Amino acid sequence: MLLTIISFLFVFTIIAVVHELGHLYFSKRAGIRVHEFGLGFGPTIWQIKKDNTVYKLNLLPILGYVKIAGIDTDDPAEKETPESEKYQAKSVGKKFMSIFAGPMTNLILGFVIFFLVFAIMGIPKGISNEISTIQPGSEAAEVGLNIGDKLVAIDGVNYASPDKAIEKIHQSAGKKLALTIGRGAETLVVAATPKYHPKMKMGLIGFALKPLYEKINPIKAVYFGAKETVVLSLTIFSILGRLLVGKIGIGDLAGPVGIAQITGQYAQGGMLSLMGFIAFFSVNVAILNLLPIPALDGGRLVFVIIEAIFRKPVPIETENKIHGIAMYALLSLMAVLTVHDLMRIFIK
C-alpha cells in the first residue's frame, strides 16, 4: 500500500510539474508575467523571487501550479502588473502557445520517456510466462496469483508458447481452469474461472504476462518512441469517441483510486516499468487536457479560437466564471469515478 501511494504521488507530481513548467516557460516567452510557480500545497517552506515570478516549495510537495497574470485575476500581484504584461493584452498566437504549452510538454515528456525505455529495454518481442501485472478485484487477485508467478500449464497441458496459453484462457469464459503456477521453488495448482468481458468478447482472468524485448540502436529508439506517442494519442481519441457514442460506459473508466492502484502495480515491476507508465499517463493527460471542455486547457483554447474568428476576446471574468462552473462538474465526475473504483475493490 505504501509503495502504491508513494508511486502514485510521484507520477502525478512529475506530470503536473512538467505541465506547469510548459505554461511557465512559454508564457514568459510571450511576454506574459507569471506571478507564481509552486511545487506542492500547504504552508510555504521556501521561496525565491526572480524576474517578477515567485518560485515556491510548499510543505506537501504534491502536484504543482502556476498563476498567470491576467488569468489569475484574484492574485494580489495583479494590481502591480502592467496591462501590457497580462494574458489578455497579448496576440492570439501568444495566448495560444501559453495555453497549449502545458499539454505539449506532456506529449514531449511521454515521447522522451518512451525513447529512453526503448533505448534501454528494446522493443517488445513476444511475451514470457511470467505474470507482470494483476488487475485489482479480478479473478486473478481473488485466487491469489502474484506478480512474478510463472504460468507453467493449463489443465495439465504445457503450451508451446505463452500466447497459446493466453488464447486458451480467452476461449474458456465461464469454465474452471487448473492453472499450474511456478512460484520460486514451489509449484502450485490454482483453480480460476475466466470471466466473460462483453466489450472484448473473451474470457479474462485479470493478469498480464511480462513482455520480452529486442535491443535496438538509439535512432530506432527515436522512431519507436515517436510512433508509440502518436499511436497512443490516436488510441485515446478513439476511446473518447467510443465513450461519446455509448460504446464505453463511465463505469469502465478509472478514477484517482483506480489510477493509484495501476501505478502501484507498475511500480512493483521496477523503475523501467514505472517509467513506461509515466509516459503512458503523460500522453493521456496531454490529450485529455486538449479536449474543448471549459476548465481544461482545451477549453481555454476554444476562447482563443473564438477571439481569432470574431477578432474580439471574451472578457476574462466571463471566461473564468465558465471555467469555474465546469470545474465543479469535473470534480463531480471524479467523485463518481472514485465511488466506482471503491466499489470495484470492496464489492466483488
LOLUMSE-252728 format. One line per field, with one value per residue (C-alpha): x, y, z; residue number from 1. Coordinates in Angstrom, 2 decimals, m for minus. Example, Ala and Ser with C-alpha at 12.3 -4.5 7.8 and 13.67 -1.06 7.14 Angstrom:
<rs>
px = [12.30:13.67]
py = [m4.50:m1.06]
pz = [7.80:7.14]
num = [1:2]
</rs>
This chain:
<rs>
px = [0.00:2.81:4.54:1.25:0.71:4.30:4.49:1.08:2.12:5.50:3.90:1.22:3.73:6.17:3.40:1.82:5.13:6.19:2.77:3.00:6.62:5.35:2.87:5.56:8.22:6.02:4.05:7.28:8.48:5.25:5.91:3.17:4.08:3.76:3.02:3.85:5.13:4.62:5.56:3.08:0.44:0.08:2.39:5.41:8.73:10.99:10.59:12.60:11.55:13.13:12.01:8.73:7.89:7.78:9.03:7.67:8.29:5.35:5.01:3.17:5.31:2.46:1.49:2.25:0.64:1.25:m0.51:m0.54:m1.08:m4.43:m5.90:m5.46:m7.17:m7.60:m3.86:m2.71:0.17:m2.38:m2.58:1.16:1.29:1.33:m1.57:0.91:2.24:m1.15:m2.56:m5.49:m3.19:m1.33:m1.96:m3.98:m0.81:0.93:m2.17:m2.46:1.14:0.83:m2.08:m1.10:2.37:1.08:m0.29:2.59:5.22:3.31:3.46:7.20:7.69:5.84:7.99:11.27:10.44:9.24:12.53:14.56:12.61:13.07:16.75:17.35:14.99:14.48:11.21:8.62:9.27:6.57:5.75:7.22:5.22:5.89:2.97:3.80:0.52:m2.68:m5.89:m7.36:m10.61:m10.11:m10.31:m6.50:m6.43:m9.18:m7.47:m4.16:m1.96:1.08:3.29:6.33:4.39:5.03:2.24:3.51:0.45:m3.35:m5.37:m2.11:m1.22:2.13:1.67:4.38:4.22:2.65:0.48:m1.25:m1.88:m3.47:m5.58:m6.84:m7.90:m9.66:m11.65:m12.65:m15.05:m17.09:m15.05:m12.97:m9.31:m6.50:m3.51:m0.12:1.89:5.60:6.33:10.00:10.91:7.25:4.74:1.09:m2.18:m4.73:m8.36:m9.53:m12.57:m12.14:m14.90:m16.54:m15.83:m18.77:m16.83:m13.77:m15.89:m13.46:m12.71:m10.29:m8.69:m7.16:m3.40:m0.84:2.37:5.73:6.86:10.19:12.37:14.80:17.67:17.73:20.02:19.20:17.98:15.41:14.52:13.65:11.41:9.64:9.29:7.59:5.45:4.31:3.37:1.35:m0.37:m1.26:m2.67:m4.86:m5.99:m7.07:m9.11:m10.69:m11.62:m13.09:m15.16:m16.48:m17.32:m19.32:m21.42:m22.06:m19.86:m17.89:m19.61:m18.42:m18.06:m15.35:m13.11:m10.64:m10.68:m7.93:m8.14:m8.04:m5.12:m3.28:m3.70:m2.45:0.53:1.40:1.33:3.75:5.99:6.24:7.56:10.62:11.78:11.60:8.07:7.09:8.78:6.71:3.57:4.62:4.98:1.62:m0.12:1.58:0.29:m3.19:m3.07:m1.97:m4.79:m7.48:m6.33:m6.78:m10.46:m12.61:m14.12:m14.13:m11.73:m9.28:m6.58:m8.62:m11.49:m9.27:m8.04:m11.68:m11.89:m8.64:m10.12:m13.33:m11.19:m9.34:m12.64:m14.53:m11.43:m12.69:m11.80:m14.40:m13.97:m11.61:m14.06:m16.78:m14.35:m13.17:m16.75:m17.45:m14.28:m15.22:m18.65:m17.12:m14.54:m17.35:m18.75:m15.34:m14.88:m18.31:m17.26:m14.07:m16.18:m18.37:m15.30:m13.84:m17.03:m16.84:m13.19:m14.07:m17.00:m14.69:m12.38:m14.85:m17.84:m16.94]
py = [0.00:2.44:1.78:2.42:5.76:6.96:5.93:7.50:10.84:10.65:10.05:12.72:15.30:14.74:15.02:18.08:19.92:19.30:20.52:23.72:24.32:24.35:27.09:28.97:28.91:29.77:32.42:34.18:33.83:35.50:38.39:37.33:37.75:34.68:35.67:32.35:28.85:26.43:22.86:21.31:22.78:23.99:26.36:27.62:26.30:28.01:30.67:32.91:35.73:36.06:38.09:39.02:35.35:33.82:30.23:28.29:24.94:24.07:21.68:18.97:18.53:17.06:18.36:21.91:25.11:28.45:31.78:33.65:37.42:38.31:34.84:34.59:37.92:37.40:37.34:40.44:40.91:41.77:45.36:45.85:44.19:46.42:45.72:45.03:42.01:40.41:37.48:39.36:42.02:39.53:38.39:35.28:33.38:34.17:33.27:30.02:28.99:29.97:27.57:24.86:24.59:22.55:19.61:19.97:19.44:16.38:14.95:15.70:14.05:10.97:10.79:11.27:8.52:6.14:6.80:6.07:2.89:1.63:2.61:0.76:m2.20:m2.55:m3.19:m5.81:m9.25:m11.59:m12.44:m14.65:m16.86:m14.54:m12.54:m8.82:m7.17:m8.20:m6.20:m5.27:m7.08:m9.55:m13.35:m13.43:m11.30:m13.34:m16.72:m15.38:m15.03:m12.80:m10.65:m12.77:m16.03:m18.15:m19.79:m23.32:m25.17:m25.07:m28.18:m30.11:m29.04:m27.31:m24.90:m24.30:m20.54:m18.26:m16.74:m20.10:m20.35:m16.87:m17.85:m20.86:m18.56:m16.19:m19.10:m20.50:m17.91:m19.43:m22.64:m23.51:m23.95:m25.55:m23.23:m24.72:m21.88:m21.70:m19.55:m19.59:m23.19:m24.15:m25.44:m24.69:m25.59:m22.79:m23.05:m19.93:m19.21:m16.67:m14.07:m13.07:m9.47:m8.27:m5.42:m7.52:m10.64:m13.01:m14.62:m12.84:m13.87:m10.45:m10.77:m9.83:m11.64:m9.91:m8.88:m9.85:m7.25:m6.99:m4.49:m1.62:1.34:4.94:6.02:3.25:4.14:7.69:6.24:3.82:6.48:8.84:6.03:4.95:8.54:9.03:5.64:6.12:9.59:8.22:5.35:7.80:9.78:6.51:5.58:9.05:8.63:5.28:6.93:9.66:7.16:4.97:2.00:2.59:3.50:5.81:2.73:1.42:4.40:4.62:7.43:8.52:5.35:3.09:5.02:4.80:1.01:0.73:2.95:0.69:m2.36:m0.77:0.36:m3.26:m4.10:m1.88:1.58:0.97:m0.36:2.73:4.99:3.39:4.10:7.74:8.12:6.46:8.60:11.83:11.36:10.65:13.86:15.82:14.55:14.89:18.43:19.36:18.44:21.53:21.46:24.51:24.14:22.26:23.82:22.84:24.90:27.97:27.34:27.46:31.03:31.86:30.48:32.49:35.61:34.73:34.31:37.34:39.49:40.30:38.46:37.21:39.17:37.19:37.48:35.79:33.13:32.39:32.01:29.43:27.54:27.69:26.14:23.44:22.67:21.74:19.40:17.76:17.35:15.71:13.31:12.50:11.78:9.37:7.60:7.33:5.66:3.20:2.49:1.75:m0.45:m2.48:m3.02:m3.77:m5.23:m8.48]
pz = [0.00:0.91:m2.43:m4.25:m2.50:m2.95:m6.62:m7.35:m5.83:m7.60:m11.01:m10.58:m9.36:m12.25:m14.85:m13.20:m12.73:m16.34:m17.49:m15.44:m16.48:m20.07:m19.20:m17.26:m19.98:m22.95:m21.05:m20.20:m23.81:m24.90:m22.52:m20.12:m16.46:m14.25:m10.68:m9.08:m9.78:m6.94:m6.16:m3.75:m1.47:2.11:4.02:2.08:3.40:0.84:m1.84:m4.11:m6.45:m9.87:m12.89:m11.13:m10.51:m7.03:m7.01:m4.03:m2.39:m0.18:2.74:0.78:m2.37:m4.42:m7.89:m8.99:m10.25:m11.99:m11.60:m14.91:m14.96:m16.48:m15.87:m12.10:m11.58:m7.81:m7.21:m5.23:m7.71:m10.45:m9.21:m9.68:m13.10:m16.19:m18.53:m21.33:m19.40:m18.85:m20.78:m22.29:m23.77:m25.96:m29.51:m30.33:m31.23:m27.95:m25.95:m27.84:m27.11:m23.44:m23.00:m25.49:m23.91:m20.96:m22.98:m25.46:m22.75:m21.50:m25.02:m25.16:m21.77:m23.00:m26.13:m24.23:m21.72:m24.44:m26.26:m23.12:m22.38:m25.95:m25.91:m22.63:m22.90:m26.65:m28.49:m27.46:m28.91:m27.66:m24.05:m21.35:m18.98:m16.03:m14.60:m14.65:m13.61:m11.84:m12.12:m8.70:m7.92:m10.77:m10.68:m10.63:m7.49:m5.84:m6.36:m5.03:m8.10:m7.54:m9.74:m10.57:m10.71:m13.82:m15.81:m16.37:m17.70:m18.05:m17.20:m17.23:m20.77:m21.41:m24.32:m26.92:m26.31:m23.69:m26.47:m26.92:m23.19:m23.16:m26.19:m24.21:m21.36:m23.76:m25.19:m21.80:m20.39:m17.57:m17.47:m14.42:m15.35:m13.38:m13.65:m12.83:m11.32:m10.59:m7.54:m6.71:m5.93:m5.47:m8.00:m7.26:m8.93:m8.76:m9.90:m11.79:m13.97:m16.77:m16.65:m19.92:m20.91:m23.04:m24.64:m25.56:m26.18:m24.44:m21.12:m18.79:m15.52:m14.92:m15.30:m17.94:m18.83:m18.88:m22.38:m23.92:m25.66:m28.58:m28.24:m30.80:m31.58:m30.45:m33.91:m33.95:m30.36:m31.52:m34.25:m31.94:m29.23:m31.68:m33.08:m29.62:m28.73:m31.93:m31.77:m28.11:m28.82:m31.64:m29.41:m26.70:m29.24:m30.39:m26.82:m26.24:m29.42:m28.18:m24.85:m26.60:m28.60:m25.56:m26.50:m23.30:m20.03:m17.25:m15.06:m17.40:m16.63:m13.76:m11.21:m8.80:m6.70:m9.76:m11.27:m7.94:m7.92:m11.50:m10.66:m7.73:m9.98:m12.45:m9.58:m8.43:m11.90:m11.39:m12.45:m16.21:m15.83:m13.84:m16.42:m19.17:m17.18:m16.61:m20.39:m20.99:m18.37:m19.51:m23.06:m21.64:m19.61:m22.68:m24.90:m22.24:m21.47:m25.13:m25.11:m25.81:m22.32:m20.01:m17.04:m19.25:m21.43:m24.49:m23.12:m22.88:m26.41:m27.56:m26.27:m28.08:m31.32:m30.74:m30.43:m33.64:m35.51:m34.18:m33.55:m30.09:m26.86:m24.42:m21.15:m18.91:m16.00:m18.06:m19.27:m15.72:m14.49:m17.20:m16.31:m12.62:m13.23:m15.41:m12.71:m10.30:m12.96:m13.47:m9.72:m9.55:m12.31:m10.39:m7.31:m9.32:m10.74:m7.24:m6.00:m8.92:m8.07:m4.45:m5.48:m7.73:m4.76:m1.98:m3.84:m5.52]
num = [1:2:3:4:5:6:7:8:9:10:11:12:13:14:15:16:17:18:19:20:21:22:23:24:25:26:27:28:29:30:31:32:33:34:35:36:37:38:39:40:41:42:43:44:45:46:47:48:49:50:51:52:53:54:55:56:57:58:59:60:61:62:63:64:65:66:67:68:69:70:71:72:73:74:75:76:77:78:79:80:81:82:83:84:85:86:87:88:89:90:91:92:93:94:95:96:97:98:99:100:101:102:103:104:105:106:107:108:109:110:111:112:113:114:115:116:117:118:119:120:121:122:123:124:125:126:127:128:129:130:131:132:133:134:135:136:137:138:139:140:141:142:143:144:145:146:147:148:149:150:151:152:153:154:155:156:157:158:159:160:161:162:163:164:165:166:167:168:169:170:171:172:173:174:175:176:177:178:179:180:181:182:183:184:185:186:187:188:189:190:191:192:193:194:195:196:197:198:199:200:201:202:203:204:205:206:207:208:209:210:211:212:213:214:215:216:217:218:219:220:221:222:223:224:225:226:227:228:229:230:231:232:233:234:235:236:237:238:239:240:241:242:243:244:245:246:247:248:249:250:251:252:253:254:255:256:257:258:259:260:261:262:263:264:265:266:267:268:269:270:271:272:273:274:275:276:277:278:279:280:281:282:283:284:285:286:287:288:289:290:291:292:293:294:295:296:297:298:299:300:301:302:303:304:305:306:307:308:309:310:311:312:313:314:315:316:317:318:319:320:321:322:323:324:325:326:327:328:329:330:331:332:333:334:335:336:337:338:339:340:341:342:343:344:345:346:347:348]
</rs>
